[in-house]
């Protein structure tokens, strides 16, 4: 398995407020991610993740409009070498 360099990257993590999503968010930050779009249904649950590199996003992956809005909000950052990682089982909705 080829390891990906994390330092300096931009990522979007769904379910960032708990469980695997929270652990992934913390791991990305500890490994030097430049920015992490931390997505959760309720952005208030992300307040404990205090880091200037975190951009909170409201996102319910079962809501196509919210998925499109997240894609728009992260647009240029994630298209240039960033990573989308979903820890949910929601549908993939092309934008």
LUMBABA-731968 format. One record per residue: residue number from 1; residue in one letter; x, y, z of N, C-alpha, C in turn. Coordinates in Angstrom, 3 decimals. Atoms other than C-alpha are relative to their C-alpha. Example, Ala and Ser with C-alpha at 12.3 -4.5 7.8 and 13.67 -1.06 7.14 Angstrom:
+-----+---+----------+----------+----------+----------+----------+----------+----------+----------+----------+
|   k | r |       nX |       nY |       nZ |      caX |      caY |      caZ |       cX |       cY |       cZ |
+-----+---+----------+----------+----------+----------+----------+----------+----------+----------+----------+
|   1 | a |    0.890 |   -1.190 |    0.000 |   12.300 |   -4.500 |    7.800 |    0.900 |    1.200 |    0.000 |
|   2 | s |   -0.820 |   -1.190 |   -0.060 |   13.670 |   -1.060 |    7.140 |   -0.770 |    1.090 |    0.730 |
+-----+---+----------+----------+----------+----------+----------+----------+----------+----------+----------+
***
This chain:
+-----+---+----------+----------+----------+----------+----------+----------+----------+----------+----------+
|   k | r |       nX |       nY |       nZ |      caX |      caY |      caZ |       cX |       cY |       cZ |
+-----+---+----------+----------+----------+----------+----------+----------+----------+----------+----------+
|   1 | x |    0.837 |   -1.181 |    0.000 |    0.000 |    0.000 |    0.000 |    0.880 |    1.243 |    0.000 |
|   2 | x |   -0.766 |   -1.224 |    0.106 |    1.397 |    3.371 |   -1.008 |   -0.524 |    1.032 |    0.997 |
|   3 | x |    0.373 |   -1.018 |   -0.973 |    1.383 |    5.973 |    1.767 |   -0.123 |    1.351 |   -0.701 |
|   4 | x |    0.185 |   -1.343 |    0.538 |    0.089 |    9.445 |    0.942 |    0.611 |    1.011 |    0.966 |
|   5 | x |   -0.556 |   -1.083 |   -0.813 |    1.873 |   12.538 |    2.174 |   -1.148 |    0.875 |    0.470 |
|   6 | x |    1.083 |   -0.782 |   -0.583 |   -0.448 |   14.450 |    4.510 |    0.401 |    1.461 |    0.182 |
|   7 | x |   -0.460 |   -1.356 |   -0.290 |    1.644 |   17.505 |    5.320 |   -0.320 |    0.949 |   -1.155 |
|   8 | x |    0.317 |   -1.024 |    0.985 |    0.339 |   20.587 |    3.523 |   -1.231 |   -0.271 |   -0.846 |
|   9 | x |    1.181 |    0.319 |    0.809 |   -2.775 |   18.888 |    2.085 |   -1.259 |    0.643 |    0.584 |
|  10 | x |    1.322 |   -0.463 |   -0.410 |   -6.409 |   19.981 |    2.274 |   -0.923 |   -1.205 |   -0.066 |
|  11 | x |    0.885 |    1.167 |   -0.052 |   -9.033 |   17.433 |    3.300 |   -1.401 |    0.405 |    0.422 |
|  12 | x |    1.361 |   -0.117 |   -0.500 |  -12.764 |   17.147 |    3.830 |   -0.328 |   -1.327 |    0.663 |
|  13 | x |    0.348 |    1.201 |   -0.742 |  -13.892 |   14.684 |    6.491 |   -1.459 |    0.109 |    0.427 |
|  14 | x |    1.390 |    0.032 |   -0.454 |  -17.551 |   13.787 |    6.972 |   -0.065 |   -0.727 |    1.334 |
|  15 | x |    0.128 |    0.617 |   -1.311 |  -18.760 |   12.751 |   10.386 |    1.152 |    0.368 |    0.914 |
|  16 | x |   -1.209 |   -0.431 |   -0.704 |  -15.892 |   14.778 |   11.860 |   -0.212 |    0.246 |    1.490 |
|  17 | x |    0.284 |   -0.315 |   -1.397 |  -17.615 |   15.292 |   15.195 |    0.118 |   -1.188 |    0.948 |
|  18 | x |   -0.080 |    1.152 |   -0.904 |  -17.307 |   11.715 |   16.504 |    0.568 |   -1.222 |   -0.717 |
|  19 | x |   -0.440 |    1.281 |    0.534 |  -15.950 |    8.219 |   16.031 |    1.180 |    0.081 |   -0.948 |
|  20 | x |   -1.075 |    0.077 |    0.984 |  -13.794 |    7.454 |   13.020 |    0.265 |    1.360 |   -0.640 |
|  21 | x |   -0.172 |   -1.321 |    0.599 |  -14.410 |   10.889 |   11.493 |    0.787 |    0.933 |    0.890 |
|  22 | x |   -0.733 |   -0.844 |   -0.963 |  -13.181 |   12.639 |   14.626 |    1.464 |   -0.441 |    0.067 |
|  23 | x |   -1.371 |    0.519 |   -0.058 |  -10.127 |   10.368 |   14.837 |    0.774 |    0.357 |   -1.270 |
|  24 | x |   -0.654 |   -0.341 |    1.260 |   -9.349 |   10.973 |   11.152 |    0.341 |    1.488 |   -0.043 |
|  25 | x |   -0.246 |   -1.447 |   -0.039 |   -9.680 |   14.746 |   11.594 |    1.211 |    0.314 |    0.874 |
|  26 | x |   -1.122 |   -0.235 |   -0.906 |   -7.310 |   14.709 |   14.566 |    1.313 |   -0.534 |   -0.574 |
|  27 | x |   -1.209 |    0.564 |    0.606 |   -4.843 |   12.465 |   12.713 |    0.518 |    0.883 |   -1.126 |
|  28 | x |   -0.415 |   -0.888 |    1.089 |   -4.806 |   14.746 |    9.665 |    0.680 |    1.248 |    0.554 |
|  29 | x |   -0.576 |   -1.198 |   -0.604 |   -4.134 |   17.769 |   11.857 |    1.363 |   -0.299 |    0.620 |
|  30 | x |   -1.271 |    0.325 |   -0.658 |   -1.396 |   16.030 |   13.831 |    1.103 |   -0.324 |   -1.005 |
|  31 | x |   -0.991 |    0.320 |    1.034 |    0.304 |   15.021 |   10.583 |    0.251 |    1.161 |   -0.964 |
|  32 | x |   -0.364 |   -1.199 |    0.738 |    0.394 |   18.555 |    9.228 |   -0.908 |    0.425 |   -1.128 |
|  33 | x |    0.927 |   -0.477 |    1.038 |   -2.695 |   19.012 |    7.045 |   -0.097 |    1.526 |    0.068 |
|  34 | x |    0.083 |   -1.458 |    0.067 |   -2.911 |   22.617 |    5.892 |   -1.390 |    0.493 |    0.398 |
|  35 | x |    1.379 |   -0.369 |   -0.291 |   -6.720 |   22.741 |    6.168 |   -0.836 |   -1.271 |    0.019 |
|  36 | x |    0.935 |    1.118 |   -0.055 |   -9.442 |   20.294 |    7.190 |   -1.410 |    0.561 |    0.059 |
|  37 | x |    1.423 |   -0.318 |   -0.026 |  -13.057 |   20.893 |    6.225 |   -0.651 |   -1.099 |    0.826 |
|  38 | x |    0.589 |    0.961 |   -0.929 |  -14.752 |   19.183 |    9.173 |   -1.516 |    0.091 |   -0.132 |
|  39 | x |    1.429 |   -0.017 |    0.285 |  -18.306 |   18.235 |    8.239 |   -0.775 |   -0.850 |    0.999 |
|  40 | x |    0.903 |    0.710 |   -0.898 |  -21.144 |   17.209 |   10.534 |   -1.403 |    0.553 |   -0.216 |
|  41 | x |    1.381 |   -0.478 |    0.125 |  -24.925 |   17.460 |   10.551 |   -0.233 |    1.236 |    0.860 |
|  42 | x |    0.148 |   -1.119 |   -0.932 |  -24.696 |   19.837 |   13.526 |    1.383 |    0.591 |    0.250 |
|  43 | x |   -1.341 |   -0.590 |   -0.113 |  -21.705 |   22.186 |   13.323 |    0.349 |    0.378 |    1.434 |
|  44 | x |   -0.293 |   -0.311 |   -1.403 |  -22.059 |   23.058 |   17.019 |    0.773 |   -1.130 |    0.674 |
|  45 | x |   -0.705 |    1.143 |   -0.592 |  -20.729 |   19.564 |   17.797 |    1.487 |    0.004 |   -0.346 |
|  46 | x |   -1.410 |   -0.078 |    0.410 |  -17.415 |   20.559 |   16.177 |    0.800 |    0.996 |    0.839 |
|  47 | x |   -0.668 |   -1.054 |   -0.779 |  -16.602 |   23.288 |   18.721 |    1.196 |   -0.493 |    0.797 |
|  48 | x |   -1.111 |    0.538 |   -0.786 |  -14.324 |   20.997 |   20.720 |    1.284 |   -0.131 |   -0.820 |
|  49 | x |   -1.168 |    0.118 |    0.880 |  -11.993 |   20.688 |   17.713 |    0.554 |    1.402 |   -0.243 |
|  50 | x |   -0.501 |   -1.375 |    0.071 |  -10.135 |   23.928 |   18.311 |    1.345 |    0.034 |   -0.701 |
|  51 | x |   -1.212 |   -0.119 |    0.798 |   -7.617 |   24.458 |   15.583 |   -0.313 |    0.958 |   -1.139 |
|  52 | x |    0.252 |   -1.007 |    1.044 |   -7.310 |   27.372 |   13.164 |   -0.035 |   -0.599 |   -1.403 |
|  53 | x |    0.020 |    0.646 |    1.317 |   -6.902 |   24.901 |   10.283 |   -1.328 |   -0.688 |   -0.303 |
|  54 | x |    1.302 |    0.649 |    0.196 |  -10.440 |   23.533 |   10.753 |   -1.017 |    0.994 |   -0.539 |
|  55 | x |    1.116 |   -0.770 |    0.551 |  -13.280 |   24.879 |    8.612 |   -1.249 |   -0.858 |    0.207 |
|  56 | x |    1.195 |    0.803 |   -0.244 |  -16.599 |   23.609 |   10.002 |   -1.007 |    0.141 |   -1.137 |
|  57 | x |    1.030 |    0.017 |    1.040 |  -19.236 |   22.617 |    7.446 |   -1.208 |   -0.788 |    0.488 |
|  58 | x |    1.208 |    0.776 |   -0.278 |  -22.839 |   21.611 |    8.001 |   -0.224 |   -0.908 |   -1.199 |
|  59 | x |    0.168 |    0.936 |    1.102 |  -23.332 |   18.466 |    5.969 |   -0.713 |   -1.261 |    0.465 |
|  60 | x |    0.704 |    1.272 |   -0.132 |  -25.880 |   15.683 |    5.953 |    0.178 |   -0.668 |   -1.357 |
|  61 | x |   -0.337 |    0.615 |    1.289 |  -24.591 |   13.326 |    3.255 |   -1.197 |   -0.614 |   -0.706 |
|  62 | x |    1.213 |    0.496 |    0.662 |  -28.139 |   12.123 |    2.551 |   -0.797 |    1.133 |   -0.640 |
|  63 | x |    0.674 |   -1.170 |    0.552 |  -29.122 |   15.655 |    1.501 |    0.803 |    0.507 |   -1.210 |
|  64 | x |   -0.753 |   -0.397 |    1.202 |  -28.074 |   16.322 |   -2.133 |    0.360 |    1.480 |   -0.047 |
|  65 | x |   -0.301 |   -1.432 |    0.021 |  -28.279 |   20.102 |   -1.705 |    1.183 |    0.332 |    0.912 |
|  66 | x |   -1.120 |   -0.245 |   -0.902 |  -25.914 |   20.027 |    1.274 |    1.306 |   -0.576 |   -0.552 |
|  67 | x |   -1.197 |    0.568 |    0.625 |  -23.499 |   17.760 |   -0.605 |    0.528 |    0.952 |   -1.069 |
|  68 | x |   -0.420 |   -0.960 |    1.034 |  -23.448 |   20.207 |   -3.521 |    0.595 |    1.261 |    0.622 |
|  69 | x |   -0.515 |   -1.196 |   -0.678 |  -22.961 |   23.138 |   -1.132 |    1.393 |   -0.254 |    0.573 |
|  70 | x |   -1.328 |    0.349 |   -0.530 |  -20.024 |   21.356 |    0.517 |    1.022 |   -0.061 |   -1.130 |
|  71 | x |   -0.902 |    0.068 |    1.150 |  -18.506 |   20.660 |   -2.893 |    0.355 |    1.403 |   -0.481 |
|  72 | x |   -0.245 |   -1.382 |    0.412 |  -18.863 |   24.335 |   -3.786 |    0.910 |    0.699 |    1.005 |
|  73 | x |   -0.779 |   -0.661 |   -1.048 |  -17.450 |   25.505 |   -0.444 |    1.462 |   -0.445 |   -0.008 |
|  74 | x |   -1.369 |    0.522 |   -0.016 |  -14.373 |   23.285 |   -0.759 |    0.647 |    0.033 |   -1.364 |
|  75 | x |   -0.382 |    0.007 |    1.401 |  -14.127 |   23.575 |   -4.548 |    1.448 |    0.076 |   -0.370 |
|  76 | x |   -1.356 |   -0.148 |    0.512 |  -10.750 |   24.976 |   -5.476 |    1.028 |   -0.652 |    0.915 |
|  77 | x |   -0.967 |    0.592 |   -0.929 |   -9.013 |   23.681 |   -2.350 |    0.153 |   -1.493 |   -0.212 |
|  78 | x |   -0.085 |    1.451 |    0.102 |   -9.900 |   20.033 |   -2.823 |    0.307 |   -0.465 |   -1.414 |
|  79 | x |   -0.315 |    0.399 |    1.370 |   -9.511 |   19.987 |   -6.610 |    1.499 |    0.006 |   -0.260 |
|  80 | x |   -1.442 |   -0.083 |    0.205 |   -5.832 |   20.854 |   -6.314 |    0.743 |   -0.888 |    0.985 |
|  81 | x |   -0.768 |    0.924 |   -0.818 |   -4.541 |   17.753 |   -4.615 |   -0.578 |   -0.285 |    1.370 |
|  82 | x |    0.622 |    0.267 |   -1.291 |   -6.929 |   17.716 |   -1.674 |   -0.653 |   -1.369 |    0.007 |
|  83 | x |    0.604 |    1.317 |   -0.159 |   -8.733 |   14.645 |   -0.394 |   -1.392 |    0.122 |    0.583 |
|  84 | x |    1.330 |    0.167 |   -0.589 |  -12.389 |   13.827 |    0.216 |    0.001 |   -1.364 |    0.645 |
|  85 | x |    0.104 |    1.275 |   -0.703 |  -12.811 |   11.108 |    2.846 |   -1.334 |   -0.034 |    0.708 |
|  86 | x |    1.298 |    0.136 |   -0.649 |  -16.241 |    9.944 |    3.903 |    0.031 |   -1.159 |    0.972 |
|  87 | x |    0.092 |    1.050 |   -1.007 |  -16.746 |    8.010 |    7.098 |   -1.466 |   -0.392 |    0.199 |
|  88 | x |    1.427 |    0.306 |   -0.075 |  -20.470 |    7.718 |    6.435 |   -0.384 |   -0.959 |   -1.124 |
|  89 | x |    0.448 |    0.913 |    1.057 |  -22.505 |    5.378 |    4.283 |   -1.032 |    0.663 |   -0.895 |
|  90 | x |    0.948 |   -0.723 |    0.846 |  -24.424 |    8.088 |    2.461 |    0.286 |   -0.179 |   -1.476 |
|  91 | x |   -0.161 |    0.170 |    1.447 |  -24.875 |    8.199 |   -1.293 |    1.079 |    0.907 |   -0.571 |
|  92 | x |   -0.917 |   -0.853 |    0.738 |  -22.285 |    9.550 |   -3.702 |   -0.834 |    0.791 |   -0.985 |
|  93 | x |    0.788 |   -0.865 |    0.871 |  -23.799 |   12.515 |   -5.494 |    0.961 |    0.858 |   -0.794 |
|  94 | x |   -0.904 |   -0.805 |    0.806 |  -21.789 |   13.918 |   -8.399 |   -0.461 |    1.442 |   -0.054 |
|  95 | x |    0.374 |   -1.423 |    0.066 |  -21.669 |   17.709 |   -8.536 |    0.413 |    0.589 |   -1.316 |
+-----+---+----------+----------+----------+----------+----------+----------+----------+----------+----------+
***
